[in-house]
Amino acid sequence: MTRQQYGRTPTGPGEYRESTSELARPKEAATLIVVRAGPEPTLLMGKRAASHRFMPNKFVFPGGRLDLIDQRLQVPGELSQPVMARLRKATRKTVNDRKLRGLALAAIRETFEETGLIIGRPTSQTVNTTHPVWREYLAQGAEPPLEHMDFIARAITPAYRTRRFDTRFFLIHDQFIYNDPEQITDASGELNELHWLTLDEARQLDLPAVTRWAIDLVERRIQLSQAEQLRQTAPFVRFAKGQEISIDL
């Protein structure tokens, strides 16, 4: 991702850090890009509520911050070996595999919470949790399809922003949509105007620069078979001293 190609995301009041303010530490977060097949592939996107202090009124993929429950939830299945190997790269020693797996689960939980869409597969196993969102998800008879989740990108919000996130972008295909994909709803109120959009339709919206970059990554990746997609590298973009640094994971 380059600023020359994607520019900067316009910000609202309070989103720029004062030069005298302490640098905000990025919070771990995850986003899920759900791809529906068809004559033209479509992606699930929604508009962030105007009340949000971070990127209000921008169209984005569902997602949010990592929760402690996502790291502790005992569900069957594991991320594929190539995906886990990519996730491990360029991480701090304090970030263990349970947290990395939890990021994938956070993407599924946030998608369910924000849109009502269940990314899962049928299961007869019982998983107990007191977390209200996970309890509702699991009550549908579904389990997360971790082995089929792809990790396609990572990006850290620049230091000039007052709110920063270290976000992993995951991708899943529509055969792992457990419920009716047309019955999407802004359940939590965090995302409005939920739509399945073609890539070209999505590009016409008011998007953060990082989301526009992710759409281009998806377009290239889905040209491959799903098995090949899981083995591809993932770009990691961050900023140091105002300079963009990008590596392949």
C-alpha positions as CSV (number, residue, x, y, z in Angstrom):
1,M,0.0,0.0,0.0
2,T,1.4,3.4,-0.9
3,R,0.2,6.8,-0.1
4,Q,0.7,7.8,-3.7
5,Q,-1.7,5.2,-4.8
6,Y,-4.3,5.1,-2.0
7,G,-3.8,8.5,-0.3
8,R,-4.7,9.2,3.3
9,T,-8.0,8.6,5.0
10,P,-9.6,12.0,5.8
11,T,-10.1,12.4,9.5
12,G,-12.6,14.2,11.7
13,P,-12.2,16.3,14.8
14,G,-10.1,14.7,17.5
15,E,-8.6,12.0,15.1
16,Y,-5.2,13.7,14.7
17,R,-2.7,13.3,17.6
18,E,-1.3,16.5,19.0
19,S,2.5,16.6,18.7
20,T,2.7,16.9,22.5
21,S,0.4,14.0,23.1
22,E,1.5,10.5,24.0
23,L,1.7,8.0,21.2
24,A,-1.3,5.7,21.2
25,R,-0.4,2.0,21.4
26,P,-2.2,0.0,18.6
27,K,-4.9,-2.3,19.8
28,E,-5.2,-5.8,18.4
29,A,-8.1,-6.1,15.9
30,A,-9.4,-8.3,13.2
31,T,-11.5,-7.8,10.0
32,L,-13.4,-10.4,8.0
33,I,-13.8,-10.1,4.2
34,V,-16.7,-12.5,3.2
35,V,-16.6,-13.3,-0.6
36,R,-19.8,-14.5,-2.4
37,A,-19.2,-16.2,-5.7
38,G,-21.3,-15.3,-8.8
39,P,-20.9,-13.8,-12.2
40,E,-19.3,-11.0,-10.3
41,P,-17.9,-11.7,-6.8
42,T,-19.5,-9.6,-4.0
43,L,-18.2,-8.5,-0.6
44,L,-20.2,-7.8,2.6
45,M,-19.6,-4.1,3.7
46,G,-21.4,-1.6,5.9
47,K,-21.2,2.0,6.9
48,R,-19.7,2.9,10.3
49,A,-22.1,4.8,12.5
50,A,-21.7,8.6,12.5
51,S,-21.2,8.4,16.3
52,H,-17.9,6.4,15.9
53,R,-14.8,8.4,16.9
54,F,-12.7,6.3,14.5
55,M,-13.5,6.6,10.8
56,P,-17.2,7.6,11.2
57,N,-19.4,7.3,8.1
58,K,-16.8,5.2,6.2
59,F,-17.7,1.9,4.5
60,V,-15.7,-1.0,5.8
61,F,-15.7,-4.8,6.3
62,P,-17.1,-6.1,9.6
63,G,-14.6,-6.4,12.4
64,G,-13.3,-5.1,15.7
65,R,-11.1,-5.4,18.6
66,L,-9.8,-8.7,20.0
67,D,-11.6,-9.8,23.2
68,L,-10.1,-12.0,25.9
69,I,-12.9,-14.6,25.3
70,D,-11.7,-15.0,21.7
71,Q,-8.3,-16.3,23.0
72,R,-10.0,-18.6,25.6
73,L,-12.8,-20.1,23.6
74,Q,-12.4,-23.8,23.3
75,V,-13.8,-24.7,19.8
76,P,-12.7,-27.5,17.5
77,G,-10.4,-26.9,14.6
78,E,-7.3,-24.9,14.0
79,L,-6.1,-22.5,11.4
80,S,-4.2,-24.1,8.5
81,Q,-0.4,-24.4,8.9
82,P,0.4,-21.8,6.1
83,V,-2.0,-19.3,7.6
84,M,-0.7,-19.8,11.2
85,A,2.9,-19.5,9.9
86,R,2.1,-16.1,8.3
87,L,0.4,-14.9,11.4
88,R,3.4,-15.7,13.5
89,K,5.8,-13.6,11.4
90,A,6.7,-10.1,12.7
91,T,5.0,-10.5,16.0
92,R,6.2,-9.7,19.5
93,K,7.3,-12.6,21.7
94,T,4.4,-12.0,23.9
95,V,1.9,-12.8,21.1
96,N,1.3,-16.5,21.4
97,D,-0.6,-18.9,19.1
98,R,-3.7,-18.7,21.3
99,K,-3.9,-14.9,20.6
100,L,-3.3,-15.4,16.9
101,R,-6.1,-18.0,16.7
102,G,-8.2,-15.7,18.8
103,L,-7.8,-12.9,16.1
104,A,-9.5,-15.2,13.6
105,L,-12.3,-16.0,16.1
106,A,-12.6,-12.3,16.8
107,A,-13.3,-11.7,13.1
108,I,-16.1,-14.3,13.1
109,R,-17.6,-13.0,16.4
110,E,-17.5,-9.3,15.3
111,T,-19.1,-10.2,11.9
112,F,-21.9,-12.1,13.7
113,E,-22.4,-9.2,16.2
114,E,-22.4,-6.5,13.6
115,T,-24.3,-8.1,10.8
116,G,-26.1,-11.3,12.0
117,L,-24.1,-13.3,9.5
118,I,-23.0,-16.7,10.9
119,I,-19.7,-17.8,9.4
120,G,-19.6,-21.5,10.4
121,R,-20.3,-25.1,9.7
122,P,-22.7,-27.5,11.3
123,T,-21.6,-29.3,14.5
124,S,-23.2,-31.5,17.1
125,Q,-20.5,-30.6,19.7
126,T,-21.4,-28.5,22.7
127,V,-19.2,-25.6,23.7
128,N,-19.9,-23.7,26.9
129,T,-19.3,-20.0,27.4
130,T,-20.9,-17.2,29.3
131,H,-20.0,-14.6,26.7
132,P,-23.4,-13.5,25.2
133,V,-22.4,-13.1,21.6
134,W,-20.5,-16.4,21.4
135,R,-23.3,-18.1,23.3
136,E,-25.8,-16.9,20.8
137,Y,-23.6,-17.9,17.9
138,L,-22.9,-21.4,19.3
139,A,-26.6,-22.0,20.0
140,Q,-27.3,-22.0,16.3
141,G,-25.4,-25.4,16.0
142,A,-22.4,-23.9,14.2
143,E,-18.7,-23.9,14.8
144,P,-16.0,-21.6,13.3
145,P,-14.5,-23.0,10.1
146,L,-11.0,-22.1,11.2
147,E,-9.1,-24.4,8.7
148,H,-10.7,-22.5,5.8
149,M,-9.9,-18.9,6.9
150,D,-7.3,-17.1,5.0
151,F,-5.1,-14.3,6.4
152,I,-4.4,-11.9,3.6
153,A,-3.0,-8.7,5.1
154,R,-2.0,-6.8,8.2
155,A,-1.9,-3.0,8.8
156,I,-1.1,-0.7,11.7
157,T,-2.7,2.7,11.9
158,P,-0.2,5.5,11.5
159,A,1.2,7.2,14.6
160,Y,-0.4,10.6,13.7
161,R,-3.9,9.1,14.6
162,T,-5.3,9.3,18.1
163,R,-6.8,5.8,17.9
164,R,-4.6,3.1,16.4
165,F,-5.2,-0.6,15.6
166,D,-3.0,-3.5,14.6
167,T,-5.5,-5.2,12.3
168,R,-5.3,-8.6,10.6
169,F,-7.5,-9.0,7.6
170,F,-9.0,-12.5,7.2
171,L,-10.9,-13.8,4.1
172,I,-13.6,-16.5,3.9
173,H,-15.7,-17.8,1.1
174,D,-19.5,-18.1,0.9
175,Q,-19.7,-21.9,1.3
176,F,-19.0,-21.2,5.0
177,I,-22.0,-18.9,5.4
178,Y,-24.2,-20.9,7.8
179,N,-27.4,-18.9,7.7
180,D,-29.2,-16.9,4.9
181,P,-26.7,-14.4,3.5
182,E,-29.6,-12.1,2.6
183,Q,-30.8,-11.8,6.2
184,I,-28.1,-9.4,7.2
185,T,-29.0,-6.8,9.8
186,D,-27.2,-4.0,11.6
187,A,-27.7,-5.9,14.8
188,S,-25.3,-4.0,17.0
189,G,-25.8,-0.6,15.4
190,E,-22.1,-0.3,14.7
191,L,-22.5,-0.9,11.0
192,N,-25.4,0.5,8.9
193,E,-26.4,0.2,5.3
194,L,-25.1,-3.4,5.0
195,H,-24.8,-4.6,1.4
196,W,-23.3,-7.3,-0.7
197,L,-21.3,-5.2,-3.2
198,T,-19.3,-6.0,-6.3
199,L,-15.7,-4.9,-6.1
200,D,-16.4,-2.0,-8.5
201,E,-19.5,-1.0,-6.5
202,A,-17.4,-1.0,-3.3
203,R,-14.8,1.2,-4.9
204,Q,-17.3,3.9,-5.5
205,L,-18.0,4.3,-1.8
206,D,-16.4,6.5,0.8
207,L,-13.7,4.1,1.9
208,P,-10.7,4.3,4.2
209,A,-7.5,4.0,2.2
210,V,-6.7,0.7,3.9
211,T,-10.0,-0.8,2.8
212,R,-9.4,0.3,-0.8
213,W,-6.1,-1.4,-0.6
214,A,-7.7,-4.6,0.8
215,I,-10.2,-4.7,-2.0
216,D,-7.3,-4.8,-4.5
217,L,-5.7,-7.6,-2.6
218,V,-8.9,-9.6,-2.6
219,E,-9.3,-9.1,-6.4
220,R,-5.9,-10.6,-7.1
221,R,-6.2,-13.4,-4.5
222,I,-9.6,-14.8,-5.7
223,Q,-8.2,-15.4,-9.1
224,L,-6.5,-18.5,-7.5
225,S,-8.0,-21.7,-6.2
226,Q,-9.0,-21.6,-2.6
227,A,-6.2,-24.0,-1.7
228,E,-3.6,-21.8,-3.5
229,Q,-5.0,-18.7,-1.7
230,L,-4.2,-20.2,1.7
231,R,-0.6,-20.5,0.7
232,Q,0.0,-17.0,-0.6
233,T,1.9,-14.3,1.3
234,A,0.2,-11.4,3.1
235,P,1.5,-7.8,3.0
236,F,2.2,-6.1,6.3
237,V,2.1,-2.3,6.3
238,R,3.2,0.0,9.2
239,F,4.7,3.4,9.5
240,A,7.9,4.4,11.3
241,K,9.1,8.1,11.6
242,G,6.4,9.0,9.0
243,Q,7.7,6.5,6.4
244,E,5.7,3.6,5.2
245,I,7.3,0.2,5.7
246,S,5.9,-2.8,3.9
247,I,7.0,-6.4,4.0
248,D,5.5,-9.8,2.9
249,L,4.6,-12.2,5.6
